């Protein structure tokens, strides 16, 4: 039987539901921008040979920000994204996918095989080549960058395995947290791992292209990007935390997550409310709003983990009170009381919210056969070089097979190279007096930290997870990142329930979460509420290329440190501001955590089962997603700065960064007038697609089947009849999905999970046993690739650090990630070095600053 996905024939059928009646929100007023020039990535030519969600989303970012992107697609059926749900009722075949339309806006389509003369002409003129199979040899020319985005990377025991987005989420332990405590876990919908990988691949690509333009990268270069390792950014704090505490936390129910409570979504009089309380003061304020002062002042409940242990009791008190008012009324009251409450809108409601309409979050996506519909735009605004707003997607082969129809540079004259050396082994690393150099990790010796961005200095004012994760991406490529805290208000990611007792125990130096995001950075303290602290920061900014901050919108202006003031001391400065809802709109000053961001994004309405509340995936999903988008925004602006000498202001919204993860559901709402069915993670087209019982410490295995070949492989492993008339084709399996799931569960329950995973992988079936955080730490594939880099840190000892998800493709069979050169700084660790080396302060001046607590290395309680 054919191994071709049935989605193409499915697309020929009309979609259910009325045609969308969405209206386009008013466009963003260009008068709010600075004068614009060409796009920030003008002059870069990208060719996508793969057309997966990961490569297409990476290419989408390039196109939206000014590059020329051409899809080289298979004649007849086109790229794989053309077979992805949702489909538009007006179109059929390879022109039917509305998701592919969104991913392809403004790109060109050439129908040709990669070895056809026409495709070779396009590849010859490309700056960047995107593909999905790092094992395939490709001819690269001088100065070209090849980016291979595959499920597991080019090396390691899982390399070459078939996978899907739910299988990757299972490998990373993300899938383990969703669903009822007793199981089974509920799979998330959409393509989160691939969108994350596409974003991080963009970060790696722009960093390397910028290095090429600055003369820090010579010759052709091949980058290996693992979707598995990219998606680990969502769960990476967990393994180190498990190692530190010795505890593997169980799944505890829908919308309940360690270690904070209440963090969830509750019904109100007219809709749904996102609630996030982390600090004791927020808990007390929430209880005061609800008239539950007795709960708020209960001494035991001043610690969040104690509240979580009594969640059933507390929920019984919260729920009836929350039903007394509308969600908007609660949001206004909560924000006034400094409690992060947010609307949890449906996809339909999301399109009409003034916060996102006013910011131009939505664009028009057009296609010759589909008409137009509303879809998410780019998550960040570059005020001098804004992203392209919407556009039209091409028909398959619309731009023919003739490369002459594209505007390409003259052919490269240097000889092609078949094999691409990793260039960084001999490059010097910027010295640092107390840096701890990498030690050997056995299976995968490390390449030294590259100096790709070694001429870039970033002043990092961010706290928590999102901003520090953003700057970590640049630090890993060699940028000098100076993290600024204060002894009075240190990064709350070090600990949000700091007490005199915890400070005396140095717990603020033992946070595995902080230590995971802080590596390869310098750390200083400055009291920015003092005049001298502000003056010193301004002097640092004058010597920097960029500043990044994630305060609420009013904080820096109140300190006299807004972009206008910083630009006075550095006219070429790039500044990224990333408050939760962005720097404009009626909610610009709203407080939020990563949980709030997910609640406000519409995504919870796309997950879970019918009858469940809107279902969250993570305690703080919005943080890592905003962080990787901030890295993309910062590098984009830095590339424009290098090319033109112009700095600019960048405004990023955490919530808008989440919209691409919800694109599958938002686009279905836009094209059909209804959201997708909530089916507990089942796929709209394929079956089996779910989590099934097995034997083992984590007794669940994710199995997903997309093709007839995979179905036959599954049946062969489990001893089932692949030609059983009840399940003989994709349509029959979907029609009898309940029967199929029962039959499959009866077979999988007899097998050891890991053994079954290996047998299914050998048969080409995407499957993975549920991982917990300790499993991920000792995963054999990650170990073989040297993903966890152990570094000794004061007050902690050895701690695992996750590697960057992009690395030089292996030449000799060994995979070498970019090195973690030194661990996260202790509080104020580099005060002396930074303030003397960059600002020329004397020892006497440092002593005075320490005496007056402008700088220091100990918290001021």
N, C-alpha and C positions, 0 to 999 in steps of 0.2 A: 504493500500500500504506500501511497505517497507520504513523504515526511514533511509536506508543506503545511503551514498553519492554516486552519480553516477560516481565519479571520477575514481573508480577502473575499471569500464567498459570502460570509456573514454580512460584510459591508454592502453587498448588493441589495440587501433587504432594507426597506424603509425603517427608520428609527421610530420607536414609540413616542407618543407625546406630541403636543402642539409645537409648531415652529416658534422659535424664540421671539419675544417682543421686546427685547432689551433695547434701551436707548443708551447712546454713548454719553458718559459723563462729560461735562465741559472740560476742554483741554486745559492743561496747566498754562497759566499766563506767562508768556515769555518775558514780559517786563520784569518778572521777579528774578530772571536770570541775568548774569553778566552778558556782555556781548559775546556771541558765539563765533567760533571758527569751524574748521572741519572737525569731524569726529576725533575723539582722543586716539583711536587706533587707525587713523587714516594711513593708507599706504601699505597696510598688512594684507596679504592675500592668503586665504585659508581654503583648503580642499578637504572635504569630509568624504572618506571612502566607505565608512561603516554605516552611518545612519541609525545607530542605536540611540536610545534616549540620552545616554551619557555624552556621546560625541555630538549629538544634535543640540543638546542644551549648552555645551561648551561653545559650539559654533554660533548658537543664538546670541550668547553674550558678546562674542567677537563682532557679529554683524550689528547688533544694537548699538555698539559703542564705536562704530566707524570702519570696521574692516570689511573687505569684500570676501564673501563666503560662497563657495560653489559645492553643491552636492553632486558627486559622481555616482550615479545610481544604476542598478541593474536594469537593462531594458525590459519592459513588460511589467515587472512587479515593483520596481523601485526599492527604496530603502526600507528596512524593517519597521520604522516608525509609521509608514503608510498603512500598516495593518493593525494599528492600535486604536482601541476604543477611547473616547466616544466617536461615533460616525455621524456625519451630517446627512439628513434625509434627502437633501437635494442632489447628492453626488453618489457615485458608486465606484467599486474597484479601488485602484490606487489613489483616487482623488477624494475618497470618502472620509478619511480620518481628520476630524477637526483638531485633535491633539497634534498631528503632524503639521497641520496648517500653522498652528501657533509656533511650533518649533522651527518652522521653515520661513517665517516672515522675512521678506527682503533678500532671501538667498536666491542663488541661481541653480537650476537643475540641468545637468547634462546626462543623457542616457548613454552609458558606455561602460564596458568592462575596464578594470584598472590597467590592463595590459594593452588596451586598444590605443592606436596612435593618438586619437583625440584626447584620451585621458592622460597619456604620457606628456602631451603638450601642456596640459593644465598643471600636472604635478611638477613639471620642469620650472614653472614660473611661481610656484607656491612658496611662501615663507613658512607656513605651518601645514603639516599633513596630519589629519586625524584618522586613526583606524582603531580596530578592536582586537587585533591579533598580533601581539608582539613577536610571535615566533616566525611570522612571514618576513622574509628578507625584502627590503625595498631599496631601490637606488636613491640615495640622497646626494644632493649637490651642495657645494660650499655655502655655508650660512643657513642651510635649511634646518628646521626643527621638526622632528616626528614625535607625535604624542600617541601612544598606544594605550587605550583605556579598556582594560579587560576585567572580567569578574574577579580574578585572583592574582593578577600580575603575571610577569613573564617567568617566574621561577617558583619553586616550592612544591610540596606534594599535591596541592589542589590545583595547580596551574593546568589550564585546559579543561577543567570541569565545566559542565553546563550549570547554569544558575539562573535565578530570577531575583527580582527585588525582595520578595518575602524570604527566600533562602538566604540572601545576604543578611537581612535583618535578624534571622535566626542565628547565623554565625556570630554576629556582633553582640548578642545577648539583648538587643533592643526588643525583639519579639516576646521575650520572656515576661515583660512587665505588663502586658496588655491583656485584660480579660479577668474572668472570675477567679477567685483564689483556688478553687478546686480544679480549674482547668475545663476544657482545653484553652490554651492561650488563643487570642483573636489576632489574626493577621491584619496588619495595616494595609489600606488600599493605596493605589498609586505607585509612584516610582521614586520614592524618597532616596534610596541609596544611589541611584543613577543621577538624579539631579544634584545631590551632594558631590558625587564624583565629578560630574561635569563642571561644577563651580570650582572645585579644588584643582581640576585639570587646567581650567582657565587661569587660576592663580599661578600655577607652575609655569604655564606656557608664557604668560605675559612677563613673569619674572625672568625667564630665560631669553625671551626676545629682547627685553630691555637690556639684559647683560650683553647680548650680541651687539646692540646699537651703541653701547658704551665701551665696547672693546674688551669686555671681560669674559667673553665666550667666543672662541674661534672654531671654525669648521662646522660641519654638520653635527647634529646631536639628536639622540633618541632617548626620550623620556618614557619610563614605564610607570603607568598609573593603575593602581589596584582599587577597584570599586569597594572591595571588602575593607581595605585599609582606610580608604576615604570615609566610608560610613562609620568607621570606628570613632570618628570625632564626636559622634552622638553619645557614645557610651564609655569613652576612654577614661574618665575619672573613676569609674566603678572598679576595675581590677586593682588599681593601686589602693583604693579604699578598702577593698576586701582583704588585701594583703596586710594592711595596717591594723584592721579591727579583728581579723580572723573570722568574720561573719559573712555568710552568703544569705542575703536577705530574700525571703520568699515573695512570690507574687501575693498581693494582699487585697485584690479586688479592683473593680472598675473605678477609675479616677482616684485611686489611692496609691501614693508613691512614698517610699522612704526618701528622706527622713523628716519631711514636713507635713503638717496638717493644720487647718484644712486647705487643701489645694485641689479644687475640683470644679464641677459645673453643676449648678442647682437651678431648679425651676422657680420662676417668679410669677407674678400675676399675669404677665403677658409675654413671657419668653424665657430665655436662659441667661444666667449670670455666671461669669467666671470669678472664682474666689481664690485668692492666694494670700496667705498670712504666714510670714516666716519669723519675724522678730516678736519678742514678748509684747512690745508696745503695739504692734499691729493687731495682735490677738486681743489685747484689752480694748483697743478702739473698735474692732469689729463687734465684740460682745456688747459694748456700750451702745453702738448703733442699733443692735437688735434687742436691746433691753434685757440682756442676759448678763448683768454685772456680776452675779454670783459665779458664773463660769469664768468670766474674764479675770477675776481676782483670785481664783483658786490657785494656791502656790504651786501645786504640782503641774498645772497647765502653762506655767511660764516657760517650760521646756517643750519644744515641738514634738519630740519623740514620745513624750507622755500623752500628749493630745492624740497622737496617732494610735496609741494603744487603746484609747477609749473612744475611737472614732464613731462607733455605732451609737454610743450614748450621746455624744455631742451632736451628731447628725440629726438625731431625733429631736433635739432642741432647736437646731438651726433651721431645718426645713420648713416648719410651719411659719416661722417668723419671716422667712424670705418670700413666702407666698403672699404676704400682706401688701407688697409694693411692686411697682414695675421695675424691670431691669435697669432702665435709664435712671429712675429715681435712686436706686441703690448705688449705681455707679457714681452719680453726682455726690451723694452723701459720703460714700466711701472715699472718694478722691479728696474731698474736703477734709476728711479725717486722716488722710495720709495712709489709707488702706488700699492696696492694689486690687480694686474691683473693676471688671470690664464686661461689656456686652459679649455674649457668645453667639454671634449671629449665624443664621443659616446662609447658604450660598446666595439665595435670592436677596436676603436682607443685606448681605455684605455689599452687593453692587450699589445699593442706594444710600449707604452711610456717607454722611457729609465729610467725615474725616478723610476718606479715601477718594471720594469724588473731587474734593477741593485740591488734593495733592496730585491729581492726574494719575492715580494708580492703575487705571484701566485704559486700554488702547483698543483701536479697531483692528481686528484680524480679518483679512479679506482673502478670498480664493476665487478664481474664475468660475468654478463649478459650485461653490457653496454660498456665494454671497459674502456677507460680513457678519461678525459677531464680536461681542466684547470679551476681552481676555486680559490677564495680568500683564502689566508692563515691567520695565526694569526696576528692581527694588531700590535703587538709589539714584539720586539726582546730582549730576555734575553740573555746576552752575555756569561754567564757561563752555563746556562741551557736552551738552545734554544728550542722553540716549535718543535714538530714533523712536518716534512714537508710532508703533504699529507698522502697517505695510501690507503687502500682498505676498502670498506664498505661490510658488510656481507650480504649474502642472508638471508631471513627470516628463522630462526631456524638453521642457519649454524652451530652453536655451540651446537646444540641438545637441549635436556632437562635434561642433566645430569650435575649437579653442579660439579661433580668430575673432569670434563674436564677443570674447571677453577682453577687457583691458588689462593686459598683463605686461610686466616688465620684459625687457629683451632677454632672450635665453641666457642662462648662466654659462660662462665660458670655462670655468674650472672643471677639471676632471671629476666625474662622479666617484663616490666612495661607497663600496658595498657594506663595509663594516664601520661602525661609528665608535670611536674611542671615547671613554669617559675622560674629560679634560682636567679634572680637578685635583688629581692625585699630587701634582707638584705645585699647586698654587699655594701661595702664602696665606695664612689665616691671620687676621688682625690680632696682635698680641694683647693679652690682658694679664695683669700681674697675678691674680689669684684664680685664673681659669683652671678648671680640672680637665685635662685632655682625655679623649675617649680611651677606654681600655678595650682589649680584645674581647669579643663576644663569641668566639668559637666558630659557629657555623657560618656566619656572614660577617667578615671583617668590614669595618666601616670605612667609607670614603670620608675624608676630612670635610668639615663644614665648608661649603663653597663660599667664594667671595663674589658671587654673582651680583649682589646688591651692596657690595662693600663700600661704595661711595655714597650711600644713603643713610642719613641719620634721622630717627623718628623719636619724637617726644611722646611718650605714651601716658596719657592721663586717665586711661580706662580702668575700671574695676569689674569684679565679678568674672564671668566666664566669657561673654561674647567678645568684648574688646581685646582682652589679653589673648584670646585664641586668634584673633585677626593679626595682631602684631607678631605672634609666634610664627606665622607662616612666612613673614618677611625676615624675621631673625634667622630662621632655618636656612634661608638663602643668602645669609651673610650681612644683612642690614644691621647697623648699630641701633638697637632699640633701648632707650633709656626710660625705664618705668619710674614714674613719679608717684609716690605716696606721701603721707604725712604721719608723724607719730601720733597726732591727735585723731586722724581719720584714716587708718590704714585700710587697704583693700579688704572689703567685707568677704571676699572669697577665701580669706585666711580664717574666717569664722564670724558668723553673724550673731552669735549669742555670747560675745566676749564679756567676761566678768573679771573682777580683780583676781579671782582664783585661777581662771583659765590663763590670764596673762602671766601670773606668777609661775605657772607650769609651762610657759612658752608654747601653748597650744597654737598660737597664731603662726608659729614657725613649723607646725607639724601637719598642716592641711595638705592632704594629697591632691586635692582639687587645685589649689593654688600652685603647688609645685609642678603639676602637670602642664599648666599653661605658661609658666614663667621661665622655662629653660632658655638658654642662649641670649638672655637679656641682662642689662645692667640695672641695678635698683638703687634709687636715691630717695631721700625724704626732703620735702619742702613744705613748710606751713604756708599754704596759699591764702590763709586769712590774715597774714601779716604782710606789711609793705615790703619787707626785705625778701620774703619768700616769693612774692609776685615779681619783684625786680630780678631775682635770680632766674626765675622761670623765663622771663622775657629775654634774658641774655642767652639762655639755652636755645630758645626758639629762633633767635637770630642766627644761630649756627646750624639749624636743622633744615631738613627738606620737607618734613611733614609733622603735623600734630594730629593725634586722634583722641577723641573723648566720647564718653557715653553717659554724661550727667543728664538729668532732666534739663529741658531747654532753658530754664531761667538761671542755672547755677553760674556758669562762666560769665555771662554779662554782669551778674551781681558782684563778681570778683574783679571786674574790669579786665577780663581775659577773653572777650568775644573775638570773632574772626577779624573784625575791623581793627581792633587794638593790636592783635598779633601780626596782622599784615603791615602795620606801620613799622615794625622792627624787621620784617622779612617780607618784602613785596612778592617774592616768588614762592611763598609758602603754600603747600597743600594742606588743607585741614578737613578731616572727616569728623562729622558729628553724627552720633548714632543713638539718639534717645528712642525709647520704645516705639512711639508713634510718629517719629520724624520731627523735624524742626518747624513744622507749620501745621495749620489746621486746628480745629477746636479742642483736640485732645493732645496737643503738643506738650503740655505739662503734666500729663497723666503719668502716675507711677506704675511700674510694671516689673514683673520678673519674667523669666523665660516661660514659666507656666502661663502667666497672663497673656503672653504673646500668642501661644498656641490657642488659648481659649478664644482670642479675638480674631483669629485668622480664618474661621470657617471650617478648618480641617476636621475638628472633632465631629461635625455633622456628617462626615464622609466615612467615619469609622464606627465599629461596633455593630450590634445586632438591632433589628427592629424591636422597639420597646426599651432599649437601653437609653440612658441619658447620652448626650453628645460625649463621645469617648476620646479621652486624651491618650497619647502614646508615651508620655515621658514627663518627669517632674519639671523639666526646664528645656523642652525641645527648642523653644525660640532662641535660646542663647547660642548654641553652636551654629545654628543656621544663619543668624545675624552675623556671627563672627566671621564665617568664611565669606559672606557677601561683603563685609567691610574690607577684608583683605583684597577682594577683587576690585572694589571701588578705589581703594588707596593705590594699588598698582596701576590701575587705569589712569588715574590723575597724574601719577608720577611719570608715566610714559609720555603723556602730553607735555608735562613740564620739561622733560629732557628734550623733546623735539622742538619746543617753542620758547622755553624759558618762562612760561606763564604758570603761575600757581592758580589754584582755584579752591572754592568751597564745595564740599561734598556733603549732602544731606541724605542719610540712610535711615529708613524705618525698619525696625525689627519685624513688625507685623507684615509689612509688604514683602519682606524677605521670605516669609512663609508661603506667600501665594503660589509660587511655582510648585511647591509640594502638594498643593491642593488643586493644581491646574486641571487635572483630569475631571474633578467634580465641578469646578467652577465653569469649565468649558461646556460640560454636559448641561448644566443649568442654562447657560447662554444659548446653546443651539437647540435644546429641546423644550425649554421652559420648565423643566423639573430636575431635581437633583437625582443622582444615582441612588438606586435601592441600597439600603444598609443591610448587608447580608452576612455579617460576621466575618468579613475578610474573603469571602468567596469571589472568584473572578467573574466578570460579566459574561465571558465567552467560554472559558475553559473549565474542565473538571477531569480528574480530581484536582483540587486546589485548597489545601487546608492543613490542619495540624492533627496528627493521628497518634494514638497510644502506642508505646513500645516499652521494652524493658530497659532499665537503667536508672542511674541516679536522677536524671532529668527525663522522665518517662514520656516524652513527646517528640515526634519527628514531623517536620514540615515537608510535604511532598507537593510538587507543582508539575503539571503536565500540560504542555502547549502543542505538541505535535503527535502524529500517529506513531512515529518512531519511538518517542518517549513512552507512549502508552504501552506499546509492545514490550519495551524494555522493563517497565514496571511489572507487567503481568508475568514476564519471564522470571523475574526475581522472586515474586510472591507466589508463583504457581497458580495464577489465575488464567482463565481462558480469554485471550485477547479478542476472540471472535464471538464471544457471548453476545447474542443478538440484542440484549438489553443495553449494552455499552459499546456496540460495534463501531460507532463513529462519534465525532465530537458533539454533534447535535443530540444524539441519543444519550450520551453521558451527561450532558448538561440537563436534559429533560428529566433524567432519573438520578439526579445528584444525591438525594437523600439515600436512596438504595445503594448507590455506588459508595458513598462514604461509610455506610454500615458494613458493606462487604470488605472494603479496604481496611477499616479499623480492626475487623476480626482477624485479618492476616498480619497486619503490622504489630498487633499486640503480642504476637508470639515470638518476635525477633528482638535481639539485643539492638539498641538504637544505633550505636556507632558501627557495628558490623553491617547493619542494614544500610546505613548511609554509604559506606564504602562500596557495597555491592550495587546499589542504585547508581552511584557515581560512575562505576565501571560500565554500567549499562546505558549511560548517557542521560539519566533522569535527574533533574534538579531536585535535590533533597538535602536536608541537614537536621541533625539532632539538635534539640533546644540546648543552647549554651547558657551557662551562668557566668558571673564575672570572674570566677576562678578558672573556669574552663578556657575563657578567652586569654587569660594571662599565660597559660601554658599550652596554648593551641600549637600543634606541631607545624602547621603552615606558617604561622606568624614567627615561630621560633626559627624555622629554617631560613626565613627572610630577614632575620635580625630586627624584627619590628620593634620589640621592646628593648630599649637601650637602658641599662642599669647604671645609674650615677649615684655616687654618695653625696648626701646633702646633710648639712648641719642639723642637728636635733631630730633627724629622721633615720639616717643611715642610708643603705642602698634603697633606691626607689626606681621602679620601671618608668621609663619615658617613652611615649609612642613616637614612632618615626613619622616624618612627612610622608604623605601618600604618593608623592612623585619622587622618582629616583632615576639615576642613569640606568638604562637597560643593560642587563648583564652581558658581558662579552665572553667570559671564561666559565660560565655556568654558575658563578657566585654572584649573589645579589647584594649590593652595598648601598644601604640607605644613607642619606645625608646625616652627618653626625650630630648628636647632642653633645656640644662641646663643653658646656658646664651647666649645672643645675640651676633651678630658680634662686634668685638672690634672697638672702635674709633681709630683714627690714633695714634699709639704709646702708646696705653692705658696700656700695660703691660710691658713697658720698665723697670721700677723699679723692678717689681717682678721677671722677667726673668733674668735680668742682675745681680741682687744681689743673687737670689736663686741658679742659675746655674753657674754663672761665678764669684761670690764672689766680685763684684765691690762694692766699698764704696760710700757713699753719695757724698763725695768730687769728686770722679772720675766721677760720673754721672753728676754732675754740670758742670764739664769741658767739657764732651761730649756734653751736651746740649748747652753750650756757643758756642762751635765750630760747632754746627749744624750737628754733627755726628749722634745724636739721637734727637728726639723732638716729639712734639704732634701737631704742626702746620705746614702747608705747607710752603715751601720756594719758593716764587714766583720769 
